[in-house]
């Protein structure tokens, strides 16, 4: 267990908390490059720090708290079933699609669970989603080392976001190269899932 101060519940977040996802911290500024960062559990703190890092590189990112990937998954399947059985009625939209489907920019989800947790929502987001998780076997003495090993800390969330934005043509290669250097991202680091 990790001890950290629980932030106050944002206004209007109660329903989202129960449904499994809510906007925890909107982007602090406007920028051409946009991103949606999703964090769960203790990794949410890493995602919030990544939001601040990304602002330095001209990226405005909203931070979302995923309180239950399983509830989001169940909701999406309930909606799909309802739509299947009511083909002549206006289709319903899964809650995760409402939240992230039309949100601007790339989606990056970081979790201290396996990548399969956030991955199970990808089909309902309607755009590419990068997932970071703790696949593999970690050998670390403390949390900071473990999160670095599994590439789920603030630096890797920022790096994954910048890489995704570059692939989408939102930012230039020079920005990504400079950021990777400053964030001390080693592109040749051993894949933690195979270490």
Backbone bond lengths (Angstrom), bond angles and torsions (degrees), N, CA, C in turn:
res aa  C-N    CA-C-N  psi(-1)  N-CA   C-N-CA  omega(-1)  CA-C   N-CA-C  phi
1 X - - - 1.445 - - 1.517 110.16 -
2 X 1.309 114.96 146.27 1.455 120.80 179.22 1.514 108.82 -117.16
3 X 1.306 116.45 129.93 1.451 119.90 179.33 1.519 109.79 -92.66
4 X 1.309 115.72 125.71 1.459 121.84 173.58 1.515 107.04 -153.23
5 X 1.315 115.12 156.15 1.450 120.10 -177.39 1.517 110.22 -69.61
6 X 1.327 115.88 129.14 1.454 120.85 178.37 1.525 108.35 -77.23
7 X 1.325 117.95 121.82 1.468 119.52 -179.79 1.523 110.58 -70.94
8 X 1.328 116.81 157.07 1.468 118.72 176.86 1.523 110.98 -65.76
9 X 1.322 115.86 152.24 1.459 120.47 179.27 1.529 109.22 -69.43
10 X 1.341 116.85 126.08 1.466 119.01 177.79 1.523 111.33 -62.36
11 X 1.318 115.99 147.55 1.459 120.86 178.01 1.528 110.21 -57.00
12 X 1.298 116.32 133.94 1.463 121.70 177.22 1.519 115.09 77.97
13 X 1.337 117.91 10.10 1.466 120.46 -175.23 1.521 114.11 -92.99
14 X 1.322 118.69 -9.00 1.465 121.54 -172.68 1.528 112.83 -54.90
15 X 1.319 117.80 -50.60 1.470 120.67 -178.46 1.523 111.36 -62.13
16 X 1.338 116.80 -41.82 1.455 120.48 179.01 1.517 112.59 -63.76
17 X 1.325 116.09 -37.78 1.469 119.92 178.21 1.518 109.24 -60.09
18 X 1.313 116.93 -44.70 1.460 121.35 -179.49 1.532 111.18 -68.80
19 X 1.336 117.25 -38.18 1.473 121.13 -178.83 1.526 112.42 -75.89
20 X 1.340 117.72 -18.58 1.455 119.98 175.55 1.510 116.19 116.77
21 X 1.349 118.84 -5.26 1.469 119.82 -177.51 1.525 109.57 -159.39
22 X 1.319 115.98 134.36 1.464 119.21 174.33 1.520 109.63 -150.17
23 X 1.344 114.98 153.39 1.462 120.05 178.00 1.527 107.09 -74.30
24 X 1.321 114.60 113.98 1.456 121.26 -176.99 1.521 111.89 -84.46
25 X 1.336 115.12 -43.07 1.471 119.63 -176.83 1.522 109.04 -149.08
26 X 1.339 117.15 108.09 1.466 119.79 178.55 1.522 111.34 -64.19
27 X 1.315 115.55 159.85 1.469 120.80 175.70 1.519 109.12 -56.06
28 X 1.317 115.63 139.01 1.459 120.26 -177.52 1.511 113.83 -78.94
29 X 1.327 117.08 -12.20 1.458 120.30 -177.51 1.523 109.04 -152.08
30 X 1.293 115.16 174.17 1.460 121.27 174.67 1.528 108.41 -98.98
31 X 1.294 116.75 143.06 1.462 122.07 177.39 1.510 107.78 -154.25
32 X 1.316 115.82 158.74 1.472 120.63 178.35 1.528 109.86 -65.36
33 X 1.328 116.31 -43.76 1.468 120.73 179.02 1.528 108.56 -84.64
34 X 1.343 115.80 126.87 1.460 121.35 -177.71 1.514 110.05 -124.79
35 X 1.332 115.18 153.91 1.453 120.81 177.89 1.519 110.12 -150.56
36 X 1.311 114.65 154.69 1.459 122.81 173.63 1.526 106.61 -117.50
37 X 1.313 116.62 116.33 1.457 121.87 -178.69 1.529 108.95 -105.51
38 X 1.328 116.08 127.70 1.459 121.12 -179.22 1.524 108.00 -114.83
39 X 1.318 116.25 127.69 1.457 121.43 177.79 1.506 110.16 -128.27
40 X 1.316 115.84 154.26 1.459 119.58 177.61 1.519 109.35 -135.06
41 X 1.322 114.98 147.01 1.456 120.91 178.03 1.520 112.56 57.25
42 X 1.321 115.53 -140.96 1.462 121.57 -177.61 1.529 112.07 -65.95
43 X 1.325 117.60 -22.28 1.470 120.46 179.74 1.525 110.91 -70.55
44 X 1.335 118.02 -17.09 1.455 119.83 176.35 1.532 110.69 -55.73
45 X 1.321 117.86 -37.26 1.472 120.88 178.29 1.531 111.18 -62.01
46 X 1.324 117.22 -37.97 1.465 121.41 177.18 1.533 110.12 -65.06
47 X 1.325 115.94 -39.68 1.460 121.25 -178.91 1.530 110.66 -66.63
48 X 1.316 116.59 -39.49 1.475 119.91 177.76 1.527 110.10 -63.06
49 X 1.331 117.10 -41.33 1.472 119.78 177.52 1.535 110.52 -66.02
50 X 1.322 116.84 -36.53 1.476 120.09 177.57 1.522 110.54 -64.07
51 X 1.325 117.91 -36.14 1.462 121.48 177.33 1.526 110.43 -55.96
52 X 1.327 116.48 -44.93 1.473 120.88 179.19 1.522 111.07 -66.77
53 X 1.332 117.51 -39.64 1.469 121.30 178.28 1.526 110.66 -61.45
54 X 1.326 115.79 -43.02 1.466 120.31 -176.69 1.524 112.41 -65.33
55 X 1.304 117.39 -31.18 1.467 120.69 178.88 1.527 110.43 -59.37
56 X 1.328 116.72 -33.86 1.468 121.48 178.51 1.529 111.45 -61.83
57 X 1.332 116.70 -27.58 1.465 121.79 -178.12 1.530 112.01 -101.93
58 X 1.321 116.42 16.76 1.457 120.58 175.88 1.510 114.79 78.05
59 X 1.328 117.49 27.96 1.460 121.73 -179.62 1.527 109.14 -115.21
60 X 1.314 116.32 124.17 1.461 122.00 174.30 1.521 107.56 -95.10
61 X 1.316 116.74 118.23 1.466 121.18 -176.10 1.519 110.94 -122.85
62 X 1.323 115.45 134.06 1.461 121.52 170.53 1.523 107.22 -89.01
63 X 1.325 116.91 143.02 1.461 121.37 176.81 1.526 108.76 -107.78
64 X 1.322 115.35 128.04 1.460 123.31 178.08 1.520 109.17 -113.89
65 X 1.315 116.26 141.01 1.460 121.60 175.01 1.524 108.68 -102.23
66 X 1.332 115.28 121.15 1.465 120.50 176.35 1.524 107.52 -93.50
67 X 1.314 116.02 105.51 1.461 120.14 -179.14 1.528 111.87 -85.34
68 X 1.333 117.35 -21.72 1.466 120.04 177.94 1.526 111.05 -160.19
69 X 1.324 115.69 101.20 1.463 119.42 174.01 1.527 109.79 -63.13
70 X 1.325 116.81 -36.13 1.459 120.12 -178.61 1.525 111.70 -64.63
71 X 1.332 117.56 -40.86 1.468 119.92 179.15 1.522 110.69 -66.84
72 X 1.318 117.83 -39.36 1.466 121.10 176.73 1.525 110.84 -61.71
73 X 1.326 116.34 -41.39 1.465 122.46 178.82 1.530 110.65 -64.19
74 X 1.343 116.29 -46.46 1.473 120.05 179.39 1.527 111.09 -62.72
75 X 1.333 116.56 -42.40 1.462 120.45 178.87 1.528 110.79 -60.31
76 X 1.310 116.97 -45.49 1.468 120.71 -178.54 1.526 110.65 -61.78
77 X 1.318 117.56 -40.23 1.462 120.10 178.05 1.532 111.68 -70.33
78 X 1.325 117.47 -36.13 1.472 119.52 175.59 1.529 110.10 -61.09
79 X 1.321 115.59 -43.38 1.468 119.93 179.55 1.524 110.53 -64.83
80 X 1.326 117.22 -44.37 1.473 119.86 178.39 1.524 111.24 -59.41
81 X 1.325 116.85 -42.34 1.464 120.43 -179.97 1.527 109.94 -64.25
82 X 1.337 116.41 -45.22 1.459 119.74 179.47 1.526 109.86 -59.68
83 X 1.318 117.40 -45.49 1.466 121.00 179.50 1.527 111.58 -61.61
84 X 1.320 116.64 -38.84 1.459 121.53 178.84 1.525 111.26 -62.96
85 X 1.325 116.05 -41.03 1.462 120.75 -176.06 1.525 113.64 -87.20
86 X 1.330 116.56 -5.28 1.470 121.49 178.89 1.537 109.61 -131.59
87 X 1.335 116.85 60.64 1.468 119.52 -172.70 1.524 114.82 -66.90
88 X 1.326 117.90 -19.25 1.462 119.56 -178.03 1.535 112.51 -93.70
89 X 1.313 116.70 -2.58 1.468 120.82 179.89 1.529 110.09 -101.49
90 X 1.325 114.85 163.23 1.453 119.98 178.71 1.534 109.01 -60.23
91 X 1.348 118.03 126.76 1.465 119.95 -178.13 1.529 111.98 -63.76
92 X 1.304 114.97 143.32 1.463 121.22 174.21 1.531 108.10 -84.53
93 X 1.318 115.98 162.15 1.464 121.69 -177.62 1.524 108.82 -120.37
94 X 1.338 118.32 129.94 1.464 120.02 176.93 1.535 110.95 -59.38
95 X 1.302 115.62 147.66 1.462 120.83 -178.42 1.528 111.80 -58.59
96 X 1.327 117.77 -41.25 1.464 119.98 -179.84 1.523 111.18 -63.62
97 X 1.322 117.16 -32.49 1.465 121.24 176.40 1.520 110.29 -69.42
98 X 1.325 116.78 -41.64 1.467 120.52 176.09 1.525 110.79 -55.84
99 X 1.331 116.43 -43.22 1.466 121.08 -176.13 1.522 112.74 -73.78
100 X 1.326 117.24 -50.74 1.461 120.75 -168.80 1.521 114.86 -107.67
101 X 1.326 118.07 -19.52 1.463 120.92 -174.74 1.515 114.16 -60.61
102 X 1.323 116.76 -40.88 1.465 119.38 -178.71 1.527 112.25 -105.53
103 X 1.310 117.52 2.35 1.470 120.76 178.22 1.524 108.72 -68.76
104 X 1.319 117.38 140.19 1.468 119.64 -174.88 1.529 113.54 -71.92
105 X 1.326 114.74 142.40 1.460 120.92 171.70 1.514 114.51 92.23
106 X 1.313 113.51 -174.28 1.461 121.57 -178.64 1.527 109.92 -76.82
107 X 1.330 115.84 160.91 1.464 121.82 177.29 1.523 107.98 -116.46
108 X 1.330 115.73 127.27 1.465 122.17 176.56 1.521 107.12 -126.28
109 X 1.330 116.46 123.19 1.462 121.56 -179.52 1.519 109.51 -115.37
110 X 1.324 116.63 127.76 1.460 122.21 179.43 1.526 109.17 -120.07
111 X 1.318 114.90 136.23 1.457 120.41 -176.70 1.515 109.70 -146.17
112 X 1.336 116.23 153.40 1.458 117.37 171.23 1.533 110.36 -93.68
113 X 1.325 115.59 15.56 1.459 122.81 168.43 1.527 108.11 -97.70
114 X 1.322 116.68 179.66 1.459 120.86 173.99 1.526 109.58 -63.65
115 X 1.316 116.44 154.55 1.467 121.42 178.86 1.526 111.96 -59.72
116 X 1.314 116.67 -23.79 1.464 119.92 -178.01 1.527 112.20 -63.18
117 X 1.328 118.84 -24.69 1.464 120.83 178.49 1.532 111.07 -61.76
118 X 1.342 119.04 -61.51 1.465 117.15 177.44 1.532 112.76 -69.13
119 X 1.343 117.45 -30.03 1.469 120.26 -179.96 1.525 112.51 -58.03
120 X 1.330 117.44 -31.45 1.461 119.38 -175.58 1.529 112.52 -67.71
121 X 1.328 117.12 -7.99 1.466 120.29 178.26 1.522 113.37 -100.13
122 X 1.317 117.09 -10.11 1.469 121.91 -170.35 1.524 113.18 -53.74
123 X 1.312 118.53 -39.25 1.468 120.28 -175.03 1.516 113.14 -65.78
124 X 1.342 117.73 -20.01 1.464 120.01 -178.76 1.531 112.84 -98.50
125 X 1.302 117.66 -0.96 1.464 119.92 -178.10 1.525 110.87 -86.14
126 X 1.315 117.43 -30.08 1.455 120.52 174.75 1.515 114.56 81.94
127 X 1.304 116.97 12.25 1.467 122.01 176.98 1.522 107.24 -156.66
128 X 1.328 117.15 163.62 1.464 118.50 179.34 1.534 111.69 -59.57
129 X 1.320 115.70 142.26 1.457 121.18 177.61 1.528 108.51 -129.03
130 X 1.310 115.76 130.32 1.464 121.45 175.87 1.525 106.98 -95.11
131 X 1.327 117.05 130.93 1.463 119.57 178.63 1.520 110.29 -118.32
132 X 1.309 114.35 139.34 1.457 122.80 175.92 1.520 107.15 -121.10
133 X 1.334 116.39 132.80 1.461 119.75 -178.57 1.510 111.32 -157.15
134 X 1.308 115.25 -176.91 1.458 120.83 -172.73 1.524 112.29 -102.18
135 X 1.324 116.75 50.28 1.466 121.41 176.15 1.525 108.93 -71.59
136 X 1.297 116.71 133.55 1.459 120.41 178.55 1.515 111.12 115.19
137 X 1.314 115.04 -164.77 1.463 121.40 -177.82 1.517 108.00 -121.88
138 X 1.331 116.52 113.55 1.465 120.76 -176.08 1.516 112.97 -87.73
139 X 1.307 114.99 138.09 1.459 121.57 177.58 1.525 107.20 -127.81
140 X 1.327 116.35 86.70 1.451 119.79 -176.14 1.521 109.54 -141.70
141 X 1.320 115.19 151.30 1.463 120.13 -177.15 1.514 113.27 -84.88
142 X 1.324 118.36 -24.71 1.458 120.31 -178.53 1.525 109.96 -143.46
143 X 1.342 115.74 170.76 1.466 120.43 -177.08 1.517 112.93 -60.65
144 X 1.327 116.59 -43.34 1.470 119.66 -178.48 1.528 110.66 -59.04
145 X 1.321 116.29 -43.60 1.467 120.25 179.44 1.522 110.90 -66.97
146 X 1.317 116.15 -40.25 1.465 120.39 -179.69 1.524 110.83 -63.97
147 X 1.336 116.51 -43.41 1.474 119.96 -179.88 1.521 111.15 -68.21
148 X 1.308 117.13 -34.19 1.462 119.93 174.73 1.529 110.12 -67.36
149 X 1.321 116.51 -44.39 1.465 121.07 179.68 1.529 111.00 -57.49
150 X 1.348 116.31 -46.55 1.463 120.77 -177.66 1.528 113.28 -84.58
151 X 1.325 116.94 -2.90 1.469 121.91 177.05 1.528 112.12 62.81
152 X 1.339 115.46 44.62 1.462 120.78 178.02 1.530 111.78 -121.53
153 X 1.320 117.97 12.61 1.465 119.43 179.40 1.526 110.72 -85.84
154 X 1.329 115.65 179.84 1.462 120.65 -176.16 1.525 112.93 -57.43
155 X 1.332 117.54 -39.29 1.465 121.17 -178.85 1.528 111.11 -63.78
156 X 1.313 116.79 -42.77 1.467 120.03 -179.04 1.532 112.31 -73.56
157 X 1.328 117.72 -32.26 1.458 120.02 174.86 1.530 108.97 -63.76
158 X 1.329 116.51 -44.96 1.461 120.65 177.91 1.530 110.91 -63.03
159 X 1.330 117.07 -44.93 1.467 121.19 -179.19 1.527 111.33 -62.94
160 X 1.328 117.51 -43.47 1.462 121.37 179.58 1.530 110.39 -62.93
161 X 1.321 116.14 -38.29 1.466 120.54 179.31 1.521 110.73 -66.14
162 X 1.324 116.35 -45.86 1.462 120.24 179.86 1.529 111.37 -64.22
163 X 1.321 116.88 -40.59 1.467 120.35 178.14 1.529 110.70 -62.73
164 X 1.338 117.16 -42.72 1.467 121.04 179.29 1.529 110.92 -65.84
165 X 1.321 116.67 -40.50 1.464 120.12 178.11 1.530 111.12 -64.97
166 X 1.319 116.60 -36.76 1.465 119.90 177.11 1.531 110.58 -64.79
167 X 1.327 117.06 -44.02 1.467 120.89 178.46 1.525 111.16 -60.80
168 X 1.332 116.93 -31.44 1.462 121.43 179.47 1.526 112.38 -85.57
169 X 1.336 117.49 0.27 1.456 121.33 178.82 1.527 114.06 77.54
170 X 1.333 116.88 18.20 1.461 121.28 -177.79 1.527 113.43 -85.91
171 X 1.340 116.54 -28.45 1.469 120.40 178.71 1.527 108.51 -138.31
172 X 1.310 115.05 156.84 1.456 120.51 -176.65 1.523 113.85 -82.94
173 X 1.324 114.62 161.49 1.465 121.34 179.58 1.523 111.42 -61.70
174 X 1.336 117.27 -32.94 1.460 120.17 -179.38 1.528 111.24 -63.11
175 X 1.329 116.95 -37.14 1.466 121.08 178.05 1.521 109.99 -65.50
176 X 1.335 116.56 -44.44 1.469 121.10 -179.49 1.527 110.59 -63.87
177 X 1.322 116.94 -45.57 1.468 119.93 179.72 1.528 111.42 -60.17
178 X 1.328 116.15 -45.83 1.462 120.30 179.56 1.525 111.36 -63.21
179 X 1.324 116.36 -43.07 1.464 120.60 179.96 1.521 111.29 -63.78
180 X 1.333 117.56 -45.60 1.459 120.29 179.74 1.528 110.37 -59.77
181 X 1.315 116.41 -37.82 1.473 120.44 178.19 1.527 109.77 -65.40
182 X 1.317 116.91 -49.19 1.460 121.07 -177.89 1.528 112.45 -67.74
183 X 1.320 117.04 -34.18 1.461 121.51 179.92 1.531 112.53 -84.38
184 X 1.338 115.47 -2.95 1.476 121.82 -179.96 1.527 111.60 57.74
185 X 1.331 115.03 48.46 1.467 121.49 176.65 1.522 108.13 -91.86
186 X 1.310 116.77 121.74 1.460 122.32 178.80 1.527 108.32 -95.84
187 X 1.333 117.87 106.15 1.462 119.24 -178.51 1.529 113.84 -65.81
188 X 1.319 117.43 -14.66 1.458 120.90 -179.95 1.526 112.91 -101.36
189 X 1.321 117.01 10.07 1.466 121.75 177.45 1.528 110.01 -59.87
190 X 1.309 116.65 143.86 1.460 121.30 179.86 1.525 109.55 -62.89
191 X 1.320 116.50 135.72 1.461 122.06 177.22 1.531 109.13 -62.03
192 X 1.349 118.02 121.47 1.463 119.31 -177.18 1.521 113.90 -62.11
193 X 1.320 117.78 -25.36 1.475 120.46 178.73 1.519 111.76 -70.94
194 X 1.336 116.71 -15.31 1.471 120.70 -177.70 1.526 112.01 -118.52
195 X 1.331 117.13 4.25 1.454 120.16 -176.25 1.512 112.26 -75.72
